[in-house]
Amino acid sequence: MQTIKLKSGNEIPLIGLGTWQMTGQECVETIKKAIDIGYIHIDTAEAYRNQKEIGRALKESGADRSKLFITSKVWLENLKHDDVIEACEQTLSDLGTDYLDLYLVHWPNKSIHMEETFKALNEIYNQGKIKSIGVSNFTIAHLREAMQHAEISMNQIEVHPHFYQDELISFCKDNGIAVTAYSPLGRGDELSDPVLEKIGDNHSKSAAQVCLRWLLQKGLVAIPKSTDDKHLKSNLQMFDWELTEDEMSEIDGLNKGERIIEPDFAEFDRTE
Ligand SMILES: NC(=O)c1ccc[n+]([C@@H]2O[C@H](COP(=O)([O-])OP(=O)(O)OC[C@H]3O[C@@H](n4cnc5c(N)ncnc54)[C@H](OP(=O)(O)O)[C@@H]3O)[C@@H](O)[C@H]2O)c1
């Protein structure tokens, strides 16, 4: 599995397993299956309510913790100093681990000052309980403020061929912040796009694999979610083929600038 180096110095595997809406026994079985076929990077969050199941699966799989990369996220209502500490402790206990490889602020929350959130994150980082600090759903304005309080290694944001956030991604790159593409398959909506299917045919690959390869060639990390054996396997088969420059440009042309994920509490309109 290829990796990229984060600002913190740690390496993140380029493909991870998304786990939003993966719960109960299905979650336990999927995580065990995924580890068995070679996934080493798992993306979860306290809000996904599946951390105990993931913890169980990790234990039952007998996986070597030091070979895994686990990301979790603190929910936007838990961003006061003591709440961050408590949420992190609960996450570590649920997952059955002593540390997280990456801990993200899941969504910005303008009603809680970032200074206290990042003070708490810096404390748990210095205690070795998290190896890298990151954020999710942050705009450039949020990032400018966050960077005054902590070393931000990652911004996890929505990116897929129908929604490419060019300016935000360039800002991240210029500031050494890696980007993880969430909903990298557009939650499945991208997969009937005839352009992606046609390009897939050129390489005997699926539209899903074309989406993921396009993201990797853009220098992004991708975390597709699947519970299906065949999809889990094919989403890992990314590193022995590549898209041509013309194919990359054709996929760039699919951008419609329309988000899929836009809850009421999002602060995507924050520009200053
Ligand atoms: N930070 C945030 O606010 C945030 C927001 C959204 C998502 N995320 C993270 O990003 C992860 C991925 O995003 P997502 O779950 O929204 O959607 P996604 O990964 O874009 O799409 C998942 C859908 O695609 C299907 N699929 C996966 N691989 C496939 C393949 N090879 N061929 C055909 N279909 C395939 C899955 O069905 P099958 O199960 O049948 O394969 C599922 O229906 C989440 O699980 C979560 O970890 C983070």
The ligand as a MOL file (V3000), in Angstrom:
LIG
                    3D

  0  0  0     0  0            999 V3000
M  V30 BEGIN CTAB
M  V30 COUNTS 48 52 0 0 0
M  V30 BEGIN ATOM
M  V30 1 N -15.7650 13.8920 7.2970 0
M  V30 2 C -17.0090 13.8620 6.8990 0
M  V30 3 O -17.8360 14.7480 7.1990 0
M  V30 4 C -17.4540 12.7190 6.0320 0
M  V30 5 C -18.6490 12.8170 5.2920 0
M  V30 6 C -19.0010 11.7450 4.4640 0
M  V30 7 C -18.1920 10.6300 4.3930 0
M  V30 8 N -17.0570 10.5370 5.1540 0 CHG=1
M  V30 9 C -16.1780 9.3230 5.1250 0
M  V30 10 O -15.9680 8.9480 3.7600 0
M  V30 11 C -16.3560 7.5880 3.6000 0
M  V30 12 C -16.8060 7.2910 2.1740 0
M  V30 13 O -17.8700 8.1170 1.7890 0
M  V30 14 P -19.3810 7.6020 1.6580 0
M  V30 15 O -19.6100 6.4560 2.5630 0
M  V30 16 O -20.2330 8.8140 1.8180 0 CHG=-1
M  V30 17 O -19.5420 7.1510 0.1440 0
M  V30 18 P -18.6250 6.5470 -1.0360 0
M  V30 19 O -17.4730 5.8190 -0.4780 0
M  V30 20 O -18.4050 7.6160 -2.0280 0
M  V30 21 O -19.6580 5.5200 -1.7010 0
M  V30 22 C -20.1090 4.3890 -1.0110 0
M  V30 23 C -21.1020 3.6680 -1.9300 0
M  V30 24 O -20.4200 3.1980 -3.0990 0
M  V30 25 C -20.6020 1.7860 -3.2260 0
M  V30 26 N -19.3360 1.2150 -3.7020 0
M  V30 27 C -18.1430 1.1710 -3.0530 0
M  V30 28 N -17.1960 0.6080 -3.8250 0
M  V30 29 C -17.7880 0.2990 -5.0010 0
M  V30 30 C -17.3340 -0.3150 -6.1920 0
M  V30 31 N -16.0560 -0.6890 -6.3430 0
M  V30 32 N -18.2280 -0.5000 -7.2120 0
M  V30 33 C -19.5180 -0.1220 -7.0760 0
M  V30 34 N -20.0180 0.4740 -5.9560 0
M  V30 35 C -19.1570 0.6880 -4.9340 0
M  V30 36 C -20.9630 1.2920 -1.8520 0
M  V30 37 O -21.8050 0.1580 -1.9300 0
M  V30 38 P -21.3020 -1.3540 -1.5370 0
M  V30 39 O -21.2210 -1.3880 -0.0450 0
M  V30 40 O -22.3710 -2.2120 -2.1170 0
M  V30 41 O -19.9690 -1.5660 -2.1910 0
M  V30 42 C -21.7400 2.4740 -1.2670 0
M  V30 43 O -23.0890 2.4350 -1.6860 0
M  V30 44 C -17.4590 7.4300 4.6560 0
M  V30 45 O -17.8250 6.0870 4.8450 0
M  V30 46 C -16.8110 8.1280 5.8210 0
M  V30 47 O -15.8290 7.2820 6.4070 0
M  V30 48 C -16.6570 11.5870 5.9430 0
M  V30 END ATOM
M  V30 BEGIN BOND
M  V30 1 1 1 2
M  V30 2 2 2 3
M  V30 3 1 2 4
M  V30 4 1 4 5
M  V30 5 2 4 48
M  V30 6 2 5 6
M  V30 7 1 6 7
M  V30 8 2 7 8
M  V30 9 1 8 9
M  V30 10 1 8 48
M  V30 11 1 9 10
M  V30 12 1 9 46
M  V30 13 1 10 11
M  V30 14 1 11 12
M  V30 15 1 11 44
M  V30 16 1 12 13
M  V30 17 1 13 14
M  V30 18 2 14 15
M  V30 19 1 14 16
M  V30 20 1 14 17
M  V30 21 1 17 18
M  V30 22 2 18 19
M  V30 23 1 18 20
M  V30 24 1 18 21
M  V30 25 1 21 22
M  V30 26 1 22 23
M  V30 27 1 23 24
M  V30 28 1 23 42
M  V30 29 1 24 25
M  V30 30 1 25 26
M  V30 31 1 25 36
M  V30 32 1 26 27
M  V30 33 1 26 35
M  V30 34 2 27 28
M  V30 35 1 28 29
M  V30 36 1 29 30
M  V30 37 2 29 35
M  V30 38 1 30 31
M  V30 39 2 30 32
M  V30 40 1 32 33
M  V30 41 2 33 34
M  V30 42 1 34 35
M  V30 43 1 36 37
M  V30 44 1 36 42
M  V30 45 1 37 38
M  V30 46 2 38 39
M  V30 47 1 38 40
M  V30 48 1 38 41
M  V30 49 1 42 43
M  V30 50 1 44 45
M  V30 51 1 44 46
M  V30 52 1 46 47
M  V30 END BOND
M  V30 END CTAB
M  END
